[in-house]
Structure formats: structure tokens, C-alpha cells
Amino acid sequence: MPALSVDLLNFRDAALAADPGGTRVRRGALYRSAQPFPAAGPRTADGLRAAGVRTVIDLRGAGERRPGDWQALRGTGIEIVEAPLEAAGEAVRGELAALRTDADLGRFYASLAAAAPDALAAAVGAAARPGAVLVHCAAGKDRTGLLTALLLELLGAPDESIADDYVRTADELPSVLAALADRVGAVPLNRLPGGGTREGAGTPGGPVIPAPLLAAPRAAILTFLRLTREHHGGAGPFLRGCGVPDAVIEEFREKAGCATTGLDEAGREKAGRASAGRAPVALPGR
């Protein structure tokens, strides 16, 4: 596949790191990125079309989006699907307030995912549509990371390989954090003399941002995957509990997978099917 030129920060094919051997995840099916900075232009639109992208899944909330962000995609045949994955609810806000370690970040991901079943169902439904899909939030790290991890597990990618994709965001974070700060007129959270990252606030007197939120720690996504498995049985059962039909999961696997025969709903060994009905999604404990 020829090299792609897409004018988006943190843009990549999730298959490249998660399945370098090309045995489980089809290349050119699942892309991820940060939001457009400052807005998508003709070059971005051309790059996405060249990549075969037909659907963009926007995980940002209404307060984060701007009307012109994806204006350049009008008339290109690329559809924007808004599936806001927001930190709402007392339990999720509690996880965020208590966030101190890399594992805490993974627990926050688990709580955030469990608290947003409708958004996840909409996102997975969009990911199963024909053509390549691009998933993004603001930085393309946290919300994008947890959704991409769930989708990769559906295809049978091992946890460590999923983490290999997740941590690649660390290389892009200085540019992404600077662009985010510029968008809201704040001081970049990770700006230090001589480089490096730190805990801090984007505006004087603002809340301190925990260090794990300014990084892409491997332990965070591994903790999220472990908790999803422990509390729900894996990505497949969890997403079905969010309201994703079996047929949609299979459509995504057929589109984005290379070797899914014999996998169960979690992307693991075949063990029969559970009911396709929607089950309550419980928030994981700490």
C-alpha cells in the first residue's frame, strides 16, 4: 500500500502497530487521528479519500466541535458521524478527580466507556459501514484510544499489540497539546524549558492536569482491556451490552479483519453465542 499523506495530527492506520504481520487486522480499514487543526482543508479531504475513508467518527462533545471543522468534506462522499463520548456522571467524574497513576487512567477509560453505551453503539455501527473509517476525538488519545482498543480486540489483536498502537500517540503529543492549547488560547500543558512534559494547567489558576493525561502510558490501555475482560468478558460482550447487534460486530470483522474465523464475541476463542439482547453495562470498580 502506498504511503498516505493526510493533513491531520496523530493520524495513522491502527493495523500497522497492532498487527504488523497482517494476520488479523486488515490495513486500510481503521484509521485514527486527532481533530483537525484548525479545520480540515482540501488537502485533508483529498488524503482521506485516497485512504478510502468513507466515514469519520467524531467522539467529541458539542462544546468541543466547531462548525467548520469538517466543512471541507462536504460533497466528497465522506460522512461525519457524531458519537460524543463524554465524561458525564458522578462515577466517571470521580474517577477523573482521583486520577494519579497510569492504571488510574485505565480505570477512567473503563468507567467512561461503561457510562456511554449509546455513543459506543453508534460509533461501532459507523465503524462497520463499508469503506475505511477514521476515529478521532480532540487529541486522538483517550476516547479514540479506548474505542480503537475495543475494535482491535474484536479482531483478535493481543493486548500488548493493541498497546503498541496506543503508545504511538506519545510521539505526537507535543504537537497535539500545543495545537489544542492554541485552539483555546491557553499555554500548552507540556511546555517546559528544554522540552519534556509535566503536570500543569493551561491557564493561570486552572486545575492541575494529572500527568497520565499528558502521556500515552502503556499501563493505561492494558488496564482498560483487563477491566473490560474481567467485568464484561471482553470487547464483544461489552459492546453487545451497549446495544451493538451481533450482525454489526460480524460486519465490522468481515470488513476490517484478516483471520476472524473461530473467534468469539470478545475476539478470543470460540465459545458459542450469548443472547443478542441488550444487557445493563455496569461501571467497573477500582
C-alpha positions in Angstrom: 0.0 0.0 0.0 1.5 3.4 -1.0 2.3 5.9 1.8 -0.6 8.2 2.6 -0.4 12.0 3.1 -3.2 13.1 5.3 -3.0 16.6 6.9 -4.1 15.5 10.4 -2.1 15.3 13.6 -1.7 11.8 15.2 -3.0 10.2 12.0 -2.2 6.5 11.5 -3.5 3.1 10.4 -4.2 1.2 13.6 -3.2 -2.0 11.9 0.4 -1.0 11.4 1.4 -1.3 15.1 -1.4 -3.5 16.4 -0.8 -6.2 13.7 2.5 -5.7 11.8 2.3 -9.2 10.4 -1.1 -8.5 8.8 -2.7 -11.7 10.1 -5.7 -10.3 12.0 -6.3 -6.6 11.2 -6.7 -5.5 7.6 -4.7 -2.5 6.6 -6.5 0.5 5.3 -9.7 -0.2 7.2 -9.3 1.5 10.6 -7.6 4.9 10.9 -7.3 7.2 14.0 -6.2 10.8 14.5 -6.6 14.0 16.5 -9.2 16.6 15.5 -8.5 18.9 12.6 -6.3 21.9 13.5 -7.5 24.5 12.8 -10.0 22.9 10.4 -9.9 20.3 7.6 -9.0 21.7 4.2 -8.9 20.3 0.7 -5.6 18.5 1.3 -7.2 16.7 4.3 -10.2 15.8 2.2 -8.1 14.5 -0.7 -5.9 12.5 1.7 -8.9 10.8 3.4 -10.4 10.0 0.0 -7.1 8.5 -1.1 -7.1 6.4 2.0 -10.5 5.1 1.2 -12.2 6.7 4.2 -16.0 6.9 3.8 -16.9 7.6 7.4 -15.4 9.9 10.1 -16.5 9.1 13.7 -16.2 12.2 15.9 -16.2 11.3 19.6 -16.0 15.0 20.8 -18.8 16.7 22.7 -20.8 19.6 21.3 -18.7 22.1 23.2 -15.5 20.9 21.5 -16.7 20.9 18.0 -16.7 23.9 15.6 -19.0 24.3 12.6 -16.1 24.5 10.1 -14.1 21.5 11.4 -15.1 19.2 8.7 -16.6 21.6 6.2 -14.1 20.5 3.6 -15.6 17.1 3.4 -19.0 18.3 2.1 -19.7 16.8 -1.3 -16.8 14.2 -1.0 -18.9 11.2 -0.1 -17.4 11.1 3.4 -20.0 11.1 6.2 -19.4 12.5 9.7 -21.0 10.5 12.5 -21.1 12.3 15.8 -20.9 9.9 18.8 -20.0 12.1 21.8 -18.1 10.1 24.4 -18.1 12.5 27.3 -17.1 12.2 31.0 -20.6 12.6 32.4 -22.0 11.2 35.6 -20.8 11.1 39.2 -18.8 7.9 38.9 -16.9 9.0 35.8 -16.1 12.4 37.3 -15.0 10.7 40.5 -12.5 8.5 38.5 -11.2 11.6 36.8 -10.8 13.5 40.0 -8.9 10.6 41.6 -6.6 10.0 38.6 -3.0 9.9 39.7 -1.4 6.8 38.1 -1.2 5.2 34.7 -3.5 2.4 36.0 -6.0 5.1 37.2 -6.2 6.4 33.6 -7.1 2.9 32.5 -9.8 2.7 35.2 -11.1 6.1 34.0 -11.3 4.7 30.4 -13.3 1.7 31.7 -15.8 4.0 33.6 -16.1 6.4 30.7 -16.8 3.6 28.2 -19.4 1.9 30.6 -21.2 5.2 31.1 -21.6 5.9 27.4 -23.3 2.8 25.8 -25.3 4.8 23.2 -22.2 6.6 22.0 -20.3 3.4 21.7 -23.1 1.7 19.9 -23.3 4.5 17.4 -19.6 4.5 16.9 -19.3 0.8 16.3 -22.2 0.8 14.0 -20.5 3.5 11.9 -17.2 1.6 12.0 -19.0 -1.4 10.4 -20.1 0.6 7.4 -18.5 -0.1 4.0 -15.2 1.6 3.4 -12.4 2.7 5.7 -13.3 4.6 8.9 -11.4 7.4 10.7 -11.9 7.7 14.5 -11.0 10.9 16.3 -11.6 12.9 19.4 -9.6 16.0 20.3 -6.1 14.7 20.9 -6.8 11.3 19.4 -5.5 9.6 22.6 -8.1 8.8 25.3 -11.5 8.4 23.7 -10.1 7.4 20.4 -7.7 5.1 22.2 -10.4 3.2 24.1 -12.7 2.8 21.1 -9.8 1.7 18.9 -8.7 -0.8 21.5 -12.2 -2.3 21.6 -12.3 -2.6 17.8 -8.9 -4.1 17.6 -9.8 -6.7 20.3 -12.9 -7.6 18.3 -10.4 -8.6 15.5 -8.4 -10.7 17.9 -5.4 -8.4 18.3 -3.5 -9.3 21.6 -3.4 -6.8 24.4 0.3 -6.0 24.0 -0.2 -5.3 20.3 -3.1 -3.0 21.0 -0.9 -1.2 23.5 1.8 -0.9 20.8 -0.7 1.1 18.7 -1.9 3.2 21.7 1.6 4.3 22.8 2.5 5.6 19.4 0.5 8.7 20.3 3.3 9.7 22.7 5.4 10.7 19.7 2.7 13.2 18.5 1.6 14.6 21.9 3.9 17.7 22.0 2.4 18.9 18.7 -1.1 17.8 19.6 -1.1 19.5 23.1 0.4 22.7 21.6 -2.4 22.7 18.9 -5.1 22.1 21.5 -3.7 25.0 23.6 -3.6 27.3 20.6 -7.2 26.4 19.8 -8.4 27.6 23.2 -5.8 30.3 23.7 -4.0 28.6 26.6 -0.4 27.7 27.5 0.5 24.2 26.2 0.2 21.9 29.1 3.5 20.1 28.4 5.6 23.2 27.6 8.8 23.3 29.7 12.2 24.9 29.0 14.2 22.4 27.2 11.2 20.2 26.4 9.6 17.4 28.3 6.2 17.1 29.9 4.8 18.0 33.3 1.6 18.2 35.3 0.1 21.7 34.9 -2.7 23.9 33.9 -3.5 25.5 30.5 -4.4 28.8 32.1 -3.1 30.5 35.3 -5.1 29.3 38.3 -6.7 26.5 36.4 -6.9 22.9 37.6 -3.8 20.8 37.7 -3.9 18.2 34.9 -2.7 14.7 36.1 0.5 13.6 34.4 -1.1 10.4 32.9 -3.5 12.6 30.9 -0.5 14.3 29.3 1.0 11.0 28.2 0.1 7.7 26.5 1.1 5.2 29.1 1.0 1.5 28.1 -0.3 0.5 31.5 -3.4 2.7 30.9 -4.7 0.8 27.9 -3.7 -2.6 29.3 -5.6 -1.8 32.5 -8.7 -0.8 30.4 -8.5 -4.1 28.4 -8.1 -6.1 31.6 -11.0 -4.5 33.3 -13.2 -4.9 30.2 -12.4 -8.6 30.2 -12.9 -9.0 34.0 -16.2 -7.2 34.2 -17.8 -7.9 30.9 -16.0 -10.9 29.3 -14.2 -8.8 26.6 -14.9 -6.3 23.9 -17.6 -8.3 22.2 -19.9 -9.0 25.2 -19.3 -5.4 26.4 -20.3 -3.8 23.1 -23.3 -6.1 22.8 -24.3 -5.0 26.2 -24.1 -1.4 24.9 -26.7 -2.4 22.3 -24.4 -3.4 19.3 -26.1 -6.2 17.5 -24.2 -9.4 16.6 -24.7 -8.6 12.9 -22.9 -5.3 13.3 -20.0 -6.9 15.1 -19.7 -9.5 12.3 -19.9 -6.8 9.6 -17.0 -5.0 11.2 -15.0 -8.2 11.5 -15.6 -9.1 7.9 -14.6 -5.6 6.7 -11.6 -5.0 9.0 -10.4 -8.5 9.9 -8.0 -10.8 8.2 -8.4 -14.0 10.2 -11.5 -13.9 12.4 -12.8 -17.5 11.9 -13.2 -19.2 15.2 -13.2 -16.1 17.3 -16.0 -15.4 19.9 -17.6 -12.1 20.6 -14.6 -11.0 22.6 -12.2 -11.7 19.7 -10.9 -14.7 21.6 -11.6 -18.5 21.3 -15.0 -19.7 20.0 -17.3 -20.5 22.9 -20.8 -20.1 21.5 -23.0 -17.0 21.3 -24.8 -15.2 24.1 -28.2 -13.5 23.8 -28.2 -10.6 21.3 -30.4 -8.6 23.7 -29.1 -5.5 25.5 -27.8 -6.1 29.0 -27.0 -3.4 31.6 -23.4 -2.2 31.5 -22.1 -1.9 35.0 -19.4 0.6 35.9 -16.2 -1.3 36.9 -14.9 -1.0 40.5 -11.5 0.5 41.3 
